[in-house]
Amino acid sequence: MRECDVFVVQSSCPPVSEGIVELLILIDALRSASASRITAVLPYYPYVRSDKKDQPRISITAKLMAQLLRAAGAGRVLTMTLHSPQIQGFFDIPVDHLQSTPVLCSYYAQLPVIRECVAVAPDAGSAKRAGSFAQRLDIPLAFVDKRRLGNTDDVASRAVVGDVRDKHVIIFDDEISTAGSLMGAVDVLKNAGAREIYVGCTHGVLCGPAIERIAASPVKEVVVTNTVPLPPEKRHPKIKTLSVAPLFAEAIKRTHTGQSIHSLFL
């Protein structure tokens, strides 16, 4: 490893804590072996949703992960679809933030009904992300009005901003966790007159009752990428997995040779 450009790939899947410790130990070992540069390749950034102090006396764990990676010896991070792009500001080292947009759009561009589709953001905060899909596919954009109930953590999807009546819709989001918010958006879209509902997201975390909720829903298909491994017990006929390995491979090559990564998404 002496004077080599090293890329360490680590998935953030159960057991998450063991994977993080394994990654940190390996990076430290590579630094001790005099590697020239160490890049942590994290398809799904660990604790990505813990990006702000939304309650008293909690850890902003996404920032803690950034500090641990730097302390272990990582000189660069390569990741995909952060929950909030501002997480890049937690780092004192370069971060290459990949997007799954080319992979998902290439798949949906072949959908027979794509010219009758509307891209939908599950909430107003996701409208910019969904907008990039809408622009690339050249289809209209809408979003679901989702609001927090009082001072609780519960949210309710109330209405659709945009025209989805008699349209096929594709809900674009960064990840699916328990699928609770997703199902709320699906109900609102159905009530607004949407026809077939498709879902495309980068990270298929699919924890808790997510699989049961998707199976029982009117959603026609859920497309996720393989940033998070999908074990056999989480596989379902409605769920399709696309590979982002070629995208990461090209980004790794360009990092090593000093070429532009941003141009991958133009």
C-alpha positions in Angstrom: 0.0 0.0 0.0 3.0 2.3 0.3 2.4 5.5 -1.7 -0.7 4.0 -3.3 -4.1 5.7 -4.0 -6.4 3.5 -2.0 -10.2 3.3 -2.1 -12.1 1.6 0.8 -15.7 0.5 0.0 -18.0 0.0 3.0 -21.8 -0.5 3.0 -23.8 1.0 5.8 -26.1 -1.9 6.5 -26.8 -4.1 9.6 -24.8 -4.4 11.7 -24.1 -0.7 11.1 -21.9 -0.1 14.1 -19.6 -3.1 13.3 -19.3 -1.8 9.7 -18.3 1.7 10.9 -15.6 0.3 13.3 -14.3 -2.0 10.7 -14.0 0.9 8.3 -12.2 3.1 10.7 -9.7 0.4 11.7 -9.0 -0.4 8.1 -8.4 3.3 7.2 -6.1 3.6 10.2 -4.2 0.5 9.1 -3.8 1.9 5.6 -2.5 5.2 7.0 0.1 3.2 9.0 1.1 1.4 5.9 2.0 4.7 4.3 -0.8 4.9 1.7 -0.5 8.0 -0.4 -4.3 8.9 -0.2 -7.2 7.1 1.3 -10.7 7.6 0.0 -13.7 6.2 2.0 -16.3 5.0 -0.6 -19.6 5.0 1.3 -22.6 4.3 -1.1 -25.0 5.0 1.8 -23.5 7.5 4.4 -24.0 6.2 7.9 -26.4 8.1 10.2 -27.2 10.4 7.2 -30.5 11.5 8.6 -29.0 12.7 11.9 -28.0 16.0 10.4 -29.4 18.6 12.8 -30.2 19.1 16.4 -34.0 18.8 16.2 -34.3 17.8 19.9 -32.4 18.7 23.1 -29.4 16.7 24.1 -29.0 14.6 21.0 -25.9 13.9 18.8 -25.6 15.3 15.3 -24.2 11.9 14.4 -23.7 12.6 10.7 -21.1 15.3 11.7 -19.6 12.8 14.2 -19.1 10.3 11.4 -17.3 13.0 9.3 -14.9 13.7 12.3 -14.2 10.0 12.9 -13.4 9.4 9.2 -11.0 12.4 9.2 -9.4 11.3 12.5 -8.9 7.7 11.2 -7.0 9.0 8.2 -9.4 9.4 5.3 -8.3 12.1 2.9 -11.4 12.0 0.8 -15.0 10.7 0.8 -17.1 9.4 -2.1 -20.8 9.0 -1.3 -24.2 9.1 -3.0 -27.5 11.1 -2.4 -27.0 12.6 1.0 -30.3 13.3 2.9 -29.2 16.9 3.0 -26.5 18.3 0.7 -25.4 20.5 3.6 -23.8 17.4 5.3 -20.8 18.1 3.0 -20.1 21.1 5.2 -19.4 18.7 8.1 -16.2 17.7 6.4 -12.8 19.3 6.4 -11.7 17.0 3.6 -13.0 16.8 0.0 -16.4 15.1 -0.6 -17.6 13.8 -3.9 -21.4 13.7 -3.8 -22.8 11.4 -6.5 -26.4 11.3 -7.6 -28.5 8.3 -8.8 -30.3 10.6 -11.2 -28.7 9.1 -14.4 -29.4 5.5 -13.3 -33.0 6.1 -12.3 -33.8 8.3 -15.3 -32.3 5.8 -17.7 -34.7 3.2 -16.3 -37.8 5.4 -16.3 -37.1 6.9 -19.8 -38.0 3.4 -21.2 -41.3 3.3 -19.4 -44.1 3.0 -22.1 -46.2 5.6 -20.3 -43.4 8.1 -19.6 -45.0 10.9 -21.7 -48.1 10.6 -19.5 -46.1 10.8 -16.2 -45.6 13.4 -13.6 -42.6 13.5 -11.3 -43.7 13.9 -7.7 -41.8 15.0 -4.6 -43.1 13.5 -1.3 -42.8 16.9 0.4 -41.9 20.5 -0.4 -38.3 20.0 0.8 -37.7 17.3 -1.8 -39.1 19.4 -4.7 -35.6 20.5 -5.8 -34.4 16.9 -5.9 -37.5 15.6 -7.8 -37.2 18.6 -10.1 -33.8 17.3 -11.4 -35.6 14.1 -12.4 -38.5 16.0 -14.0 -36.1 18.1 -16.0 -34.0 15.2 -17.2 -37.1 13.2 -18.2 -38.9 16.3 -19.6 -42.1 15.7 -17.6 -44.1 17.9 -15.3 -43.4 18.3 -11.5 -45.8 18.2 -8.5 -45.3 17.8 -4.8 -47.2 16.6 -1.8 -48.1 19.1 1.0 -46.8 17.3 4.1 -47.1 19.0 7.5 -46.1 18.1 11.1 -48.9 17.5 13.6 -48.4 19.9 16.5 -45.3 19.3 18.5 -45.0 15.6 17.7 -42.8 13.7 15.2 -45.9 12.6 13.3 -46.6 14.1 9.9 -49.6 14.1 7.6 -49.8 14.3 3.8 -52.7 16.7 3.0 -52.9 17.7 -0.6 -51.0 17.7 -4.0 -49.6 20.9 -5.4 -49.8 20.2 -9.1 -52.0 18.4 -11.6 -51.9 14.5 -11.3 -55.5 13.7 -12.3 -55.5 10.8 -14.8 -51.7 10.9 -14.9 -49.2 8.2 -14.1 -46.9 9.5 -11.3 -43.4 8.7 -10.2 -42.5 9.6 -6.6 -38.8 10.4 -6.3 -37.1 10.4 -2.9 -33.7 9.9 -1.4 -34.6 6.9 0.7 -37.4 4.6 1.9 -37.1 3.7 5.6 -40.3 2.4 7.1 -42.4 3.7 4.1 -44.8 5.5 6.4 -44.4 8.9 4.8 -44.4 7.2 1.4 -47.8 5.5 2.0 -49.2 8.9 3.1 -48.1 10.4 -0.2 -49.6 7.5 -2.1 -53.0 7.9 -0.4 -53.1 11.6 -1.2 -52.1 11.0 -4.9 -54.8 8.3 -5.3 -57.4 10.7 -3.8 -56.2 13.4 -6.3 -57.0 11.1 -9.2 -53.6 9.7 -10.1 -53.6 6.5 -12.1 -50.6 4.1 -11.7 -48.0 5.1 -9.0 -44.3 4.3 -9.3 -41.6 5.0 -6.8 -37.9 5.7 -7.4 -35.4 6.2 -4.7 -31.7 5.9 -4.1 -31.5 4.1 -0.8 -33.8 1.2 -0.1 -33.3 0.9 3.7 -36.7 -0.8 4.1 -36.8 -1.3 7.8 -39.7 -2.2 10.1 -43.0 -2.7 8.3 -41.8 -1.2 5.0 -42.1 -4.4 3.0 -45.6 -5.2 4.3 -46.7 -1.6 3.6 -45.4 -1.7 0.0 -46.9 -5.1 -0.6 -50.4 -4.0 0.5 -50.3 -0.6 -1.3 -51.5 0.3 -4.8 -47.9 1.2 -5.8 -47.1 -0.6 -9.1 -43.4 -0.7 -8.6 -40.6 0.5 -6.3 -37.2 1.0 -7.8 -34.2 1.3 -5.5 -30.4 1.1 -6.1 -28.0 -1.3 -4.5 -26.3 1.3 -2.2 -27.9 -0.7 0.6 -27.8 -4.5 0.2 -31.3 -6.1 -0.1 -31.3 -9.4 1.8 -33.6 -12.2 0.7 -36.2 -11.4 3.4 -36.7 -7.9 2.0 -37.1 -8.9 -1.6 -40.6 -8.6 -3.2 -42.0 -8.7 -6.7 -42.9 -5.0 -6.5 -39.3 -4.0 -5.6 -36.7 -3.7 -8.4 -33.0 -3.0 -7.7 -30.7 -1.1 -10.1 -26.9 -1.2 -9.8 -24.9 2.0 -9.2 -21.6 0.1 -9.3 -20.7 1.4 -12.8 -21.3 5.0 -11.7 -19.1 4.5 -8.6 -16.4 2.7 -10.7 -16.3 5.6 -13.1 -16.1 8.1 -10.2 -13.3 6.1 -8.6 -11.4 6.1 -11.9 -11.8 9.8 -12.4 -10.8 10.5 -8.8 -7.6 8.6 -9.3 -6.8 10.2 -12.6 -7.8 13.8 -11.6 -10.7 14.1 -14.0 -14.0 15.9 -13.4 -16.7 14.0 -11.6 -19.4 16.7 -12.0 -19.4 16.0 -15.7 -20.9 12.6 -15.0 -24.2 14.3 -14.4 -24.4 16.8 -17.2 
